[in-house]
Amino acid sequence: MMEQFSNEISGETVEIATIPIFATPLIVTKFPKHESYEWKSFDKVVRKPDVWFTPLNTSFPDIKEDDPYVDHETAENVKRDVLEHCQKVLACYNMPVDIRYNGFWYNAYYEENGQEPHDHLSPDNLNPYWSGIYFANNCCEGQLTFQKTDLSMRTQQLFKHSDSKICDYYEELWTSYIHDGHILLFPPHLKHAVKVGKENRNKMRLTFSFNLAINRSAYLPDEYFRNESASD
C-alpha cells in the first residue's frame, strides 16, 4: 500500500511504498500454562559445556531424569505443555504441526551470567525446524538480543541512516522486550546472545530453550515409506 509523503524541497506530495523483502519472522505467543508452574531460584553455580565461554547454569542439551534442580515430573510436564502450545501456534500459520523436540534444556542466570552470540544450527546439517525460548521467571527487557550477520556483504554507500524512515533496516541488533510467561519461536540460523546484569543479582533468570524438528512422516510422501518397507 502506498503512503503519501510531503516533499520538503518542492512541497509536492509523493506516493511511496517500502517493501520489506526477505523479512525474518519472530513468533511471540503467550504461554497459557505459565501460571501452572512455580519456578524457584537455584543456587548460583556455573555448569556448562567446556566450549561455552560465558558462565551460567545450564542442563544443555536436555534435562536428565536425575537433574539436581528441576525434577523429572516437572520437566516432562513443561516439555509436553510447551510442545502442545507450539503445535497450536504453528497451525495458525498453516505450517507443519507433526513435530518433536530435538533438544530441550534450561538456562539459569544471575548477575554477570549470560551467553555469547550463537545460533542453533547443527554441525551435521540436520538443522531444526524452529528454535524457541520459554521465558519462565525473572526475564527482563533488554537481556536477549538478536544480531545481524550479513553486514560484511552489504556494499551500499554509507549515509546517516538513523534519520531515515527506513532506519530499522540498518539496525545491527534487535533487543527483546519479552517478559515472563511467553514463548518465542525463531529460525535457528539467527545469532543471539544473553547478557544479565544487576537486575538479577538476587533473583534467578530462568528460561527453557528448545529445538523443534518435523517428524519424518509429516513431509515425506507415502510412496517413500512403501519403498522403504519393500527394501527391508
N, C-alpha and C positions, 0 to 999 in steps of 0.2 A: 504494500500500500504506500502510495506516495504521500510525503509530508510537504507542507508548504513552509518555506523559509523566506525571510526578507533579506535581500542582499544589501549589506551595509554600505557598499560602494555606490551602487546605482539606484538603490531604493526599490528595485524590481522584486517581484515575488517569484521564487524559483521552486519548482517541484522536484523533490529528490527522494529516492528510496535507498536505504542501506540494506544490503543482503548479507546476512551472517552465514556465509558458506562454511562448510566443514566445522560447524559448531560442535562442541564436546558436551555431551549430556551428563549432568549430575542429577540423580534422582533422590529427593529427600522425602521421607514419609514418617508420620507419627506412628510409633510402635504401640499398638493398643494394649499389649500385655505388660507394659513397663511397670505399672503400679502393682503388678503381682509379685514383683521381686523387691527384696530389701537388701541392698548392697552395703556391706560394712567394709571399713578400711582394713587393709592388711598391714603387716609390719613393713617398714621401709627396708627392702632388700634389693640387691642387684642380682637378677637372674636372667640371662640372655645368651643367645648363641655367641660364640667367640668372634664371629665375623661382624657382629653388630658393634658399633662404637659407642653410642650414647647410652648411659645407664638407664635401666628400667627393670621392672619385674614382669616377665612375660612367660606364658605357657607355650609359646610357639613351638611346633606348628599345630598342636592340638591340646586339648585338656585331658590329661590322663585320668584314669579311674581313681588313682590314689593321689590326686593333686592336693598339695598341702593347704590351698587357700579357697578353692571352690569345690564343694562336694559333688560327687558323681551325679546324684539325682538332680541337683540344681543345674549342673552343666547340661545334662540331657534335656531338661525341660526348656531351658533358654534356647538351645540349639533347635529344638522342634518348633518352638513358637516363632523364632526369627525366620526360619525357613518357610513356614506356612504363610507368614505375612509377606515375605518376598515373592512367593508364588502369586498371591493376590495382586501385588503391585505390578508384577510383570504382565499378568493377564490384562490389566488396564491399558497396557501399551501394546497389546497384541504381539507379545513375544513368548517364546517357549517357556513353559512352566514345569516341565518334567525335569526337575533339577535335583542336584545333591550337593553336599559340601565336598570341597577339595581343600580342607583345612578350616579349622575354627579354633581360635585361641583368644586369650585375654591379654591386655596390656595394662599394667598398673603403674601410675606415675605419681611422684611427689616433686617438690621444687627441685629444679636443675636436672630433672629427668627429661627424656624425650626420645625421638627417633630421627636419625639422619635422613636426608632425602633418599627415597627408594620407590620402587614400583612393585607390582605383584606378578610380573612376567615370570614364566617358568624357564629354567635353563635348558630343559629338553623340548621346548617349544609347544608343550601341552598347556597352553595358556588358559586362564579362567574365562568363563562366560561373562560374569560380572564379579567385581570385588566389592566388599562392603564393610561398614563400621556401624556397630550399635553403640550409641553414646549412653552409657549406663549410669554413671554417677560423677558429679563434680566436674563436668566438662564445661570449660569456659570459652567464651568468644575469643578468637584470635590465636588459639593454640595450634590448630591444624591449618596447614597451608598447602595448596597445590601450586606446582611450578611449571612454567613453560620450558620445553626442552628444544624448541626449534629456532631459537634466536640466532644461532650461527648460520642458519640457512636463509635468513632474511637479508635482502640486499637493497631494500628501499632506502632512498636518501633520507638522512635523519632530519627531523624538524621538532619543534616544541609540541609534541603530541598531547601534552597534558591539557592544553587549551582547546583541543579539538573535540568535536561532537562524537568522534569515534575513538576516543582515548582508551576505552575499555579493551579495544583490540590490541593495544600496545602494552597492556599491563603484563608484568612478568610473574606476578603472584596473585593467587586468589585466596583470601583469608576467610576461613569458615566462621560463621555466626551460629552454628548448630549447637543446641544445648541438649541436656539430658532428655531421654525418652524418645529419641528419633533414630532412624536408620538412614544411612547414606549409602547409595549404590553408585559405583563409578567404574569406568573402563580400567582394566588392570594395567594399562601402559602409562597411566598418569603418575608422574612423580609427585610425591607428597612427603611432608615431614611434620613432626610434632615437637613443640618447644613449650615446656611447662615452667612457670615462674612462681613467684611468691604467693600467688592466689591459691596454690596447692601446697603451701608449707605444712599445714596441719590437717589437711583433708586430701584423701587419695583420689586422683582422677582414674576412672575405670572405663575402659572400652572393650568391646569384643569385636575382633576383626575376623573376616572370613573371605573365602573364595568360593564361588559357585561354579558348578560345571553342569552342562546339559547331559542328561542320560543318553547314552548312545542310541537307544531305540527311539528317541524323540526326533532325531533328524536323519537317521539312515533309513532308506526305503525298505519295505518288507522283503523285496527281492534279495537284498543283501543277506538277510538272515536265512532265507530259504537256501541260498547258495552256500552259506556258511555251514548249515546243517548237513547239506548234501556232501560236503567235503570231509565231514568227520568220520 
